[in-house]
C-alpha cells in the first residue's frame, strides 16, 4: 500500500499574481510529488525484500537444526578432515567393527566448510553494517528546505489580518458613501443634480466593486500561500517519520544477521544440514544483491537530487 506524503510549496512575489502560470505550476508540483513518491515506494519495497530474505534464511536454519537434532537420537556422527582420514578409519578393523555395530554418519571436510560459511556470513554482516551506517551517516535522505517557517507563518498571519481589516474598512466606507449620497440626493433634489449624482454614485459603485474584486483576489492568494505552508509542514513531518522507518528497518536487518551468525557459531560442530542452506546463499548472490542495492541507491540519490535542483531552480526563478 502506497503512502502519499510528498508535498510542495511555491511562494510567489506580488508581481507574480497576474502572470497566469498557475496551471504550469500545478503540473510541476504534481510531477515533483510523483517522482518523490516513487523513490520512497521503491526504497521501502527494497527494504521489505531484504527483510523477507533474512527471515527466510533464519526460518530455514531453524528447520534444519530441528531435523539434525532428531537425527542425532538415531545415529552417531563422526567428523573427518578429508577422504584420506576416512579411508584410514575404514582400513582399521577394530574401528570398522565398532562402527558396524550401529548407524554411523561420517561428515567429511566439515571444519573447512564451516570456516568458509563463517567467512561468508561475516561478509554478509559487513554488508548490512555498512548499509546501516550509510542510512545513519550518509546524506541521501531528502533535506529539509532552507525556509524559516516561523517568519513565513508570521508574515502570512500579518497579511491575513491586514486584508481582513481592509475588507472591514472598505465595507464601512461603502456604507458611509451610500448614506451620504442618499442624503445629498434628498437635500439637493433637482433633475440636473440627480443626473450628476447618479453618475457619481454609479462611478463610486464601480470603484468599490473593483476594489472588492482586488481584495478578494488578494485574500485567495493569501489563503493559497497558507495552504501551501501547511502542506510543507506535513511533508516535513512525514519525511522525518519515513527516515526513522528506514533506520529502524536497517537496524532490524543488522540484528537478525548478527543473531544468525551467533547461532551458527554455537552449533557449527553438530550440523550438516547447515551446509545445504548456506551453500544456497552463494557469493554470487551476495555480489548481485550488493551491486543491485548500490545501483538502485545511487539512482535514487541522483534522481532525487536532480528533482530537488529543478524544484530549487523553479523556486528561484519565481
Secondary structure, 3 states (H helix, E strand, C coil): CCCCCCCCCCCCCHHHCCCCCHHHHHHHHHHHHHHHHHHHHHHHHHHHHHHHHHHHHHHHHHHHHHHHHHHHCCCEEEEECCHHHHHHHHHCHHHHHHHHCCCEEEEECHHHHHHHHHHHHHHHHHHHHHHHHHHHHCCCCCCCCCCCHHHHHHHHHHHHHHHHHHHHHHHHHHHHHHHHHHHHHHHCCCHHHHHHHHHHHHHHHHHHHHHHHHHHHHHHHHHHHHHHHHHHHHHHHHHHHHHHHHHHHHHHHHHHHHHHHHHHHHHCCCCCHHHHHHHHCCHHHHHHHHHHHHHHHHHHHHHHHHHHHHHHHHHHHC
